[in-house]
Amino acid sequence: MALVTDQAALATAAAPAPAAVEAGQHTAGLAAAAVLSLGAAAVHFGFAPAHFEERTSHGAFFLGLALLQTAWAVAALLWPSRRVAALGLLQLGVVGVWAASRSVGLPGVAVEPVGFPDSLATAFELAIAALCGAAVVGRAGGRSLGRGRAAAVLGAAVAGATLVALTPRFAGAHHQHDAAAGIGTGAAAAGPSPCEQAGKPASPAQVTDTQGHFHRGPRPQGPLDPATRQTLAVQQVQARGVADKYPTVGEAERAGYRMSTPYVPCIGAHYTSIALVGRFDPAAPSELLFDGTKPDAKLVGLSYLVYHPGGAPAGFAGPNDVWHQHNANGGLCFNGDGVVIAGEESTAPQCRALGGAKRELDDVWMLHDWVVPGWECSWGVFAPECPELGGRVGGTAWDRPDPNAVLPPG
């Protein structure tokens, strides 16, 4: 009996206290997870300003997420426990949002391409979840991180990778690829043309393709066989004839066209004839583009706005007429007269403050055609933007750019 009692006493003396066991189990794993969480937070802090420029809700999400990841890292270092580890599993929710944004897209936002910064943050978050899961089930290990050596290596690796993700090379590429939420306005988007120096793109749809890829600049042209080229040539002769009919805003208004946008750099002032939106006709564009809005403002381009359910109309011969829509973030902001007063980047509250309402045009497709003599745009005949069109919003192509809208030199 005494022997049994002595063995029980020895076992009791050798066993650490429950609190010590829990702390030992969590110290190593949660310390590593905290370092990774700080790395993910740094990436989200770094990209929050650009996302605020695109949409307030996106910027707020990035900033809030960065703050929460930082707060969790502090808690994991100061109060390691299974409860803190369980909270760390919420990082999987962030991974889920990222996966949706890169596969099927988020509500009102097109699918975004995968980049190094977002992939790095997601890898950190997956590693955090794995370490926290191990800590919750008590398998994180009872040793500290190798007397500081492993902790130093991990910290240096996370810091180095995070710094690389925030360098201009990767940050600029990430800004250029933002989908439907808006377009980042970093220096990488600036260029020497009057259009680029006048400000950021007029709308995400002007510079983002259906896969969410940013392509501001010259539009690559696909090859045409002789028959297709001949058909396109005939169509463009018909389109150029419009320049003789409506050389100024005054002539266009007398023919029934009405202003649908003020002058906007890169795309001109739009004048629309609703009677022509039901079909595509090269000789009868439903929109005309001018270098201003006064009666003597000059025609600079054509725009085919076509109501066509089920996808883009056939349009011009060949593969180079890439049609676009303006339905991101709830669509454009229209006033009561049907004039666009703010782009897709505007929120519904911002639009209401201007006296307008957001409107999606699900079955409406648009295409610019730069065939007016003297305005054969260097980015391509069907380019979404004409780089020669500078000026300022609400003014003319010949005004000095608004200093508050000009991008920093590239």
C-alpha positions in Angstrom: 0.0 0.0 0.0 2.8 2.4 0.8 4.5 1.5 -2.5 1.4 2.4 -4.4 1.0 5.6 -2.5 4.7 6.5 -3.2 4.3 5.8 -6.9 1.2 8.0 -7.1 3.0 10.8 -5.3 6.0 10.6 -7.7 3.6 10.7 -10.8 1.9 13.7 -9.4 5.1 15.5 -8.7 6.5 14.7 -12.1 3.4 15.9 -14.0 3.4 19.6 -14.9 0.4 21.7 -13.9 -2.5 21.8 -16.4 -1.9 25.5 -17.2 1.8 24.7 -17.9 0.9 21.9 -20.2 -1.5 24.1 -22.2 1.0 26.9 -22.4 3.7 24.5 -23.5 1.5 23.0 -26.1 0.7 26.3 -27.7 3.8 28.4 -27.3 5.7 27.2 -30.3 2.9 26.8 -32.8 1.1 30.0 -31.9 4.3 32.0 -31.9 4.9 30.9 -35.5 1.3 31.6 -36.4 1.6 35.1 -34.9 4.6 35.9 -37.1 2.7 34.7 -40.2 -0.3 36.7 -39.2 1.8 39.9 -38.9 3.1 39.2 -42.4 -0.4 38.8 -43.8 -1.4 42.0 -42.0 1.5 43.9 -43.5 0.4 42.9 -47.0 -3.2 44.0 -46.3 -2.0 47.3 -44.8 0.2 47.9 -47.8 -2.6 47.4 -50.3 -5.4 49.1 -48.4 -4.7 52.7 -49.8 -5.0 51.5 -53.4 -8.3 49.7 -52.6 -9.7 52.8 -51.0 -9.1 54.6 -54.3 -11.0 51.9 -56.1 -13.9 51.5 -53.7 -14.4 52.6 -50.0 -15.8 49.2 -49.0 -12.7 47.4 -50.4 -10.3 49.7 -48.7 -12.2 49.3 -45.4 -12.1 45.5 -45.7 -8.4 45.5 -46.2 -7.7 47.9 -43.4 -10.1 46.1 -41.0 -8.6 42.7 -41.9 -5.1 44.0 -41.3 -6.0 45.3 -37.9 -7.7 42.1 -36.9 -4.7 40.0 -38.0 -2.4 42.2 -36.0 -4.6 42.1 -32.9 -4.7 38.3 -33.1 -1.0 38.0 -33.5 -0.5 40.1 -30.3 -3.0 37.9 -28.5 -1.2 34.7 -29.7 2.1 36.0 -28.4 0.9 37.3 -25.0 -1.9 34.9 -24.1 -1.3 31.6 -25.9 -4.3 29.2 -25.4 -6.6 26.9 -27.2 -9.2 29.7 -27.3 -6.8 32.0 -29.1 -5.9 29.1 -31.4 -9.5 28.5 -32.2 -10.0 32.2 -33.2 -7.0 31.8 -35.5 -9.0 29.3 -37.5 -11.2 32.2 -38.7 -8.3 32.9 -41.1 -9.8 30.2 -43.3 -12.7 32.6 -44.0 -10.3 35.1 -45.5 -8.9 32.3 -47.7 -12.4 31.5 -48.8 -13.1 35.1 -49.9 -9.8 35.1 -51.8 -10.6 31.8 -53.5 -14.0 33.1 -54.6 -12.6 36.3 -55.9 -10.1 34.4 -58.1 -12.5 31.7 -59.4 -16.1 32.9 -59.7 -15.8 36.5 -58.6 -17.6 38.4 -55.9 -21.0 40.3 -56.1 -20.5 43.2 -58.5 -16.8 42.4 -59.0 -15.3 40.4 -61.9 -12.9 37.5 -61.4 -9.5 38.8 -60.4 -6.2 37.3 -61.5 -3.9 35.6 -59.1 -0.8 37.6 -58.1 2.2 37.2 -55.9 1.1 39.4 -53.0 -2.4 37.9 -52.6 -1.0 34.4 -53.0 1.6 35.1 -50.3 -1.0 36.4 -47.8 -3.2 33.4 -48.6 -0.3 31.0 -48.0 0.4 32.7 -44.6 -3.3 32.3 -43.7 -3.4 28.6 -44.6 -0.3 28.0 -42.5 -1.8 29.9 -39.6 -4.9 27.8 -39.8 -2.8 24.6 -39.8 -0.8 25.7 -36.8 -3.9 26.7 -34.9 -5.6 23.5 -35.7 -2.7 21.6 -34.3 -2.7 23.8 -31.2 -6.4 23.2 -30.6 -6.0 19.4 -30.6 -2.8 19.7 -28.5 -0.2 18.7 -31.1 1.7 22.0 -31.4 4.6 20.7 -29.4 5.9 21.7 -26.0 9.2 23.3 -26.9 9.9 26.9 -27.6 11.1 27.6 -31.1 14.6 26.2 -30.9 15.9 28.7 -28.3 15.0 31.5 -30.7 16.9 30.3 -33.7 13.9 28.9 -35.6 11.9 31.9 -34.6 14.5 34.2 -36.1 14.6 32.2 -39.3 10.8 32.2 -39.7 10.6 35.9 -38.9 13.3 36.8 -41.4 11.6 34.7 -44.1 8.2 36.2 -43.5 9.6 39.7 -43.4 11.6 39.2 -46.6 8.7 37.7 -48.6 6.4 40.5 -47.4 8.8 43.2 -48.4 9.1 41.6 -51.8 5.3 41.6 -52.1 5.1 45.3 -51.4 7.8 46.4 -53.9 6.7 48.5 -56.8 7.1 45.6 -59.2 4.5 43.4 -57.6 2.4 46.2 -56.1 2.1 47.9 -59.4 1.1 44.7 -61.1 -1.5 44.0 -58.5 -3.0 47.5 -58.9 -3.1 47.1 -62.7 -5.1 43.9 -62.4 -8.0 45.0 -60.2 -11.3 43.9 -61.5 -14.7 45.4 -61.4 -14.3 47.1 -58.2 -12.3 49.9 -59.9 -8.9 50.7 -61.2 -5.9 51.4 -59.1 -4.2 54.7 -59.7 -0.6 53.9 -58.9 2.3 55.3 -61.0 2.3 52.2 -63.1 -0.9 53.4 -64.7 0.5 56.7 -65.8 1.9 57.4 -69.2 2.9 60.1 -71.6 -0.3 60.4 -73.6 -2.8 63.3 -73.1 -5.4 60.7 -72.1 -3.3 59.2 -69.3 -2.0 62.5 -68.1 -5.6 63.8 -67.8 -6.4 61.2 -65.1 -7.2 57.6 -64.3 -9.5 55.6 -66.6 -13.0 56.8 -67.0 -14.4 53.4 -65.9 -13.2 49.9 -65.1 -14.9 48.7 -68.3 -12.6 50.9 -70.4 -9.5 49.1 -69.4 -10.4 45.7 -68.1 -11.3 42.7 -70.2 -14.0 40.1 -69.4 -11.4 38.0 -67.5 -10.5 41.0 -65.3 -7.1 41.7 -66.9 -5.9 45.3 -67.1 -5.0 46.4 -70.6 -4.7 50.2 -70.7 -2.7 51.1 -73.8 -2.5 49.8 -77.3 -5.0 47.1 -78.2 -3.4 44.1 -79.9 -5.0 43.3 -83.3 -5.7 39.8 -84.5 -4.9 38.7 -88.1 -7.6 38.9 -90.7 -7.9 36.8 -93.9 -8.4 38.7 -97.2 -12.2 38.2 -97.3 -12.7 39.4 -93.7 -10.4 42.4 -94.3 -12.4 43.4 -97.4 -15.7 43.2 -95.4 -14.3 45.3 -92.6 -13.0 47.9 -95.1 -16.5 48.3 -96.5 -18.0 48.6 -93.0 -15.4 51.3 -92.0 -16.1 53.3 -95.2 -19.7 53.4 -94.1 -18.7 54.4 -90.6 -16.5 57.2 -91.8 -19.4 58.7 -93.7 -20.9 59.6 -90.4 -18.2 62.2 -89.9 -19.5 64.1 -92.9 -23.1 64.0 -91.6 -22.5 65.1 -88.0 -19.2 67.1 -87.8 -20.3 69.1 -84.7 -22.6 68.8 -81.7 -25.0 71.2 -83.3 -25.6 68.9 -86.4 -25.9 65.8 -84.1 -28.5 67.5 -81.9 -30.6 68.5 -84.9 -30.5 64.8 -86.0 -31.9 63.7 -82.6 -28.8 62.9 -80.7 -28.8 64.0 -77.0 -25.9 64.4 -74.6 -25.6 61.2 -72.4 -22.2 62.1 -70.8 -20.3 65.3 -70.3 -16.8 65.4 -71.9 -14.6 62.8 -70.3 -10.9 62.5 -71.2 -9.9 59.4 -73.2 -13.5 58.8 -74.4 -15.1 62.2 -75.3 -18.5 63.5 -74.7 -21.2 61.0 -75.6 -24.3 61.9 -77.6 -26.9 59.2 -77.9 -29.8 58.4 -80.2 -32.1 56.0 -78.5 -33.8 55.2 -81.7 -30.7 53.5 -83.0 -29.8 51.2 -80.1 -31.9 48.3 -81.3 -29.4 47.0 -83.9 -25.8 47.3 -85.1 -25.4 49.3 -88.3 -21.9 50.6 -89.2 -23.5 53.6 -91.0 -25.8 54.5 -88.1 -24.0 54.5 -84.7 -26.2 55.1 -81.8 -23.6 57.3 -80.1 -21.3 60.0 -81.4 -18.2 61.2 -79.5 -17.2 64.9 -79.4 -14.3 66.9 -78.0 -16.7 69.0 -75.9 -20.3 69.8 -75.5 -20.8 73.3 -77.1 -22.6 73.4 -80.4 -19.4 73.8 -82.3 -17.6 70.9 -80.6 -16.0 68.6 -83.1 -16.7 64.9 -83.7 -13.8 62.7 -82.7 -15.2 59.2 -82.8 -18.1 56.8 -83.0 -19.7 54.6 -80.4 -22.0 51.7 -81.0 -24.4 51.2 -78.1 -26.5 48.2 -78.9 -29.3 46.5 -76.9 -28.5 42.8 -77.5 -29.7 40.1 -75.0 -27.6 37.0 -74.8 -24.2 38.5 -75.4 -22.4 41.0 -77.6 -23.7 41.6 -81.1 -21.7 40.3 -84.1 -20.5 43.8 -84.9 -17.6 44.5 -87.3 -16.0 41.7 -89.3 -13.1 40.0 -87.6 -12.1 39.4 -84.0 -10.8 42.9 -83.1 -14.1 44.7 -82.1 -14.1 43.8 -78.4 -17.3 45.0 -76.9 -17.7 46.0 -73.3 -20.4 46.8 -70.6 -20.6 49.1 -67.6 -22.2 47.0 -64.9 -19.6 46.7 -62.2 -20.4 48.0 -58.7 -24.1 48.5 -59.6 -23.5 50.2 -62.9 -23.2 53.8 -63.9 -24.8 56.7 -62.0 -27.6 58.5 -64.1 -29.5 61.7 -63.3 -33.2 62.1 -64.0 -32.5 63.2 -67.6 -30.6 60.0 -68.4 -27.1 61.6 -68.3 -24.3 59.8 -66.7 -23.0 61.9 -63.8 -20.6 59.3 -62.2 -18.9 56.1 -63.2 -18.9 52.6 -61.9 -16.5 53.4 -59.2 -19.1 55.5 -57.5 -21.1 53.9 -54.7 -24.9 54.1 -54.4 -24.8 56.6 -51.6 -22.3 58.8 -53.5 -24.6 58.6 -56.6 -27.6 59.6 -54.5 -25.7 62.5 -53.1 -25.2 63.8 -56.7 -29.0 63.5 -57.3 -28.7 60.3 -59.3 -29.4 56.6 -59.2 -27.2 53.6 -60.1 -28.3 51.5 -63.0 -27.1 48.3 -64.5 -27.6 47.8 -68.3 -27.4 44.0 -68.5 -28.1 43.6 -72.2 -26.5 46.8 -73.5 -23.1 46.5 -75.2 -20.7 49.2 -76.3 -17.9 49.6 -78.8 -15.8 52.6 -79.8 -14.7 53.1 -83.4 -12.0 55.7 -83.9 -12.3 56.4 -87.7 -13.0 60.1 -87.8 -10.3 61.7 -90.0 -7.7 63.3 -87.8 -8.6 61.1 -84.8 -7.2 57.7 -85.9 -6.2 56.8 -82.4 -2.8 55.2 -81.9 -4.0 52.6 -79.5 -6.2 50.9 -82.2 -9.3 51.6 -84.1 -11.5 49.7 -81.6 -9.5 50.7 -78.5 -11.6 51.5 -75.4 -9.7 54.8 -75.0 -8.2 57.2 -77.4 -4.8 58.4 -76.0 -4.9 61.6 -77.9 -8.0 62.8 -76.0 -6.8 64.7 -73.0 -8.4 67.7 -71.2 -10.6 67.5 -68.2 -14.0 66.1 -67.1 -16.9 68.5 -67.9 -14.7 70.6 -70.1 -13.1 69.9 -73.5 -10.2 67.9 -74.9 -8.2 71.2 -75.1 -8.4 72.2 -71.5 -5.5 71.9 -69.1 -5.9 68.6 -67.1 -7.4 68.9 -63.6 -4.4 68.8 -61.2 -6.5 66.7 -58.7 -7.1 64.1 -61.4 -3.6 63.8 -62.9 -1.6 60.7 -62.2 1.9 61.0 -61.0 4.5 60.7 -63.7 5.5 57.1 -64.5 
